[in-house]
Amino acid sequence: MSEISPKLNEHLNGLTNEISRRHFDEALEHGREAIASDELHSDENRSILAAVYRNMGAANDHLGRDDIACDYMEQAYRIHDDQVAENRTPETLRERSATASYVGIFATKAYLAGQRQDPELAKKAIGAVHQAEADMAEAGRISGDKYHQYEINMTGRWSMIESLVGSKGRGFVLAGRAISLAPLSEKNQQKGLTKKDVLRARKRALMRGVAAMAVNLASRTKPTEKVAESIANKAM
């Protein structure tokens, strides 16, 4: 990774911080400015470009722009997958994990929107989640870190996907872990978030964990299955 100019760094932080604040239109503006920068497209900054694509996908997803979101996420995954193949480090594994998580989220949403009629989407969703979990676990073993912000962000989502299209037992365990990790959200952040932003992030992480537990419990009976799907579509 080459040294990032202050201007590009401003847009990179703006993209992630505005997503954290749920200001998605503002986040997309920062993302577009970052992508327009020539320095972001250098070979040394491919991992950063992929992270920008992933965040652009996430922001567009929140705004209901499904096709655009999927396109950004596929671009991000291709880069992150190549980088793991080239250099298997905690950083490359975590980046692929985060992007694979979104691939799983999008596949799950598409599967549910199609009334569970496409088993290939369910297979894609659970495969992506297992990839994400395995990558995060391997990154932790290599680095010795007990947790990472990406894991805090994604564990509740992994739980919901497991509960809806995979193992409900695994979904329950992951929901519990999501709740336990919530107070650690943004603990070591260096992105310029305010104390209010950090508290908001922790509250959101806790709510996502609680939502994951609700999805798990509601998914266990046919009469409440649609309730589980509704919660997941809002919380993922």
N, C-alpha and C positions, 0 to 999 in steps of 0.2 A: 504494500500500500504506500503510495506516495504522499507527501505532505499536502494537506488539504488547505486551500486558501480560506481566509476568514469569511469571504462572501459565500462560498459553497457550504462551509460549515454552518453558517447561519441558516441556510435553507434546509440542510440535513437535520439540524436540531429542531427547526421550525416544523418540519414534516412530522417527526415523532412526537414532539410536544403537543402539537395541535390535535393529533390523533388521540393522545392521552386525555386531552381536554374535551374530546368529542366535537371539535370544530373541524369537521371533515372538509368543507369547502376551502377553508384556509389552509388545511394540510395539503390539499391537492395543488394549490397555488405554489406552495413551497416546493412540492415535488416536481412540478413542471419546470420551475426555475432551475432546480438541481439537474434535471435530465437535459436541459438546454445547455448546460455547462460542458464545454469540451473536455475539461480535466476529469470529469466523472467517467468518461468513456475510454480512458487509458487502460492498458492491460493491468497496471498496478492497482487500479481502483474497481476491478470487476466485482469484487465482493460487496463493495459499497453500492455499486449500481444495482446489483441484485437485491440488496436490502431496500433500496428505494423502490424498485419494482414491486417488491412484496408489500411495502407500506402503501403504495398507490393502489394495489389490488385490494388491500384491507379497507382503505378509505372509500373506494368506489363500491365495495360490497355493502358498507354501511349506508350508502346512499341509494342502494337498490340497482346499481348499474352492473348487473351480473356478468354480461359478456365481456365488458371492459375489465372487470375485476379478474375474471378467469384468465384473460389474455396476459395481464401483468403477472399473475401468479405463475403461469406456465413459463414465462420468460425468466422469472426469478429462480424457479426450480431447476431449469436447465443449467444455469450458471452455477448454482450451489452444488448440484450433483457433479458437475465437471470438476469443481474445486475439491470436493471430497476425494474424487478419484486421483487427483493430482497430488494432494497433500492432506492426509487424514489427521487433522488437529482438532483440539476442543473447539476452536473458533469455527472451522469449516463445518464440523458436525452439528454445532448448535444452529448455525445459519440454515443448514439443510433441514434440521429438525423443525425450526419455526416455519419454514416455507412448506414443508410436507404437512404440517398441521393445518395450514390454510387449504391445501389441496384436499385434505380430508373433510374440512368444514364445508367447502363448496360442493364436494361430491355428496355429502350427507344431505345438504339442503336440496340439491337437485333430486336426490332419491326420494325424499319426503314429498317434494312438490309433485313428483310423478306418481304419487300414491303407492310407493314401494313396488312399482312394477318392473324396475330395471335392476336385476341382481348384480350386474356388472358395476353399477354405481355404488352399491353397498360394498362390494368387494374392493373397489378403489378406495372408498372411504376408510374402511378398517385397515387396509394395507398401508395407507398413508399414515394413519395414526400409529400403527406398530412401528413403521419406519421412524417416525418422529420420536417415539418413546425410546427406541433402541439407540438412536443417535444421541439423544440427551443423556442417557445412562452411560454410554461409552465416553462422551465428553467429560462427564463427572468422574469416571474412573481414571481417565488420563490426567485430569487437572487436579483432582482431589477436592474439588468444590462440592459442598453438600447440596447446593441449589444454585439456580441461575434465574435471572429475571424472566428469560424466555419460558422457563419451566413454570414459573408462577403464572405467567400470562396464559399458558396453554393447558395446564393440567385439568382445569375445570372443563375445558372444551373437549379434551381427550375423553373425559368421563362421560360427557353427554353423547359423544359418538359411540363409545362402547355400549352405553345403555340402550341406544336406539338401534344399532346395527351389529353389535358384537356381543361381548360378554357382560351381562348385568352385574355379575359378581365383581369383575374388574372395574366396571363403571362405579360401583359403590366405593371400592378402595380408593380410586382416583378422586372421587368427590371429597372424601375425607381428607386426602392429602391437599387438595386445593384449598380447603378451609384452613388447614393448619399452616399453609404457606402464606396466606393472605397478609398477615401482619408484617411480613418481610418484604413486601412489594416496594420497589424503588429504594431500598435501604441504602444501597451504595451508588445511587444514581449520580451522574456527573453531567447531566444534560441541561442544567439550569432550571429544573423544576422548583417551584416554591414549596414551602411547607404545606400550603393548602393543596397544591397539586399532588403531593405525596400522599396526604391523607385521603384525597379523592381516589387515588390509584388503589390504596389499600382497601377502601370501602368497596370499590368496584370489584376487586379481586375476591373479597369476602362474599359479595352478592353473587358473583359468578359461581363460587364454590357451593353456596346454598342452593342456587338454581340447579347446579349439577346434581345435587342430592335429590332435589325435588323431581328432576327429570328421571333419575334412576328409580325412585319409588313409584312415580306415576306410570312409568313404562312397563311395569310388571303385570298390569291387568288390562284387558281389552277395553273396558269402559273408560279408563283414564289415559289410554295411549295417545289420543289426540291432544290431551292437555300437555303431556310430556313433549310432544312435537312442537306445540305452540311455544312453550317455555324455551325450548332449545333454539328455535328459530330466532327468538328475540335475544337470547343470552350468548349464543355462540359468536 
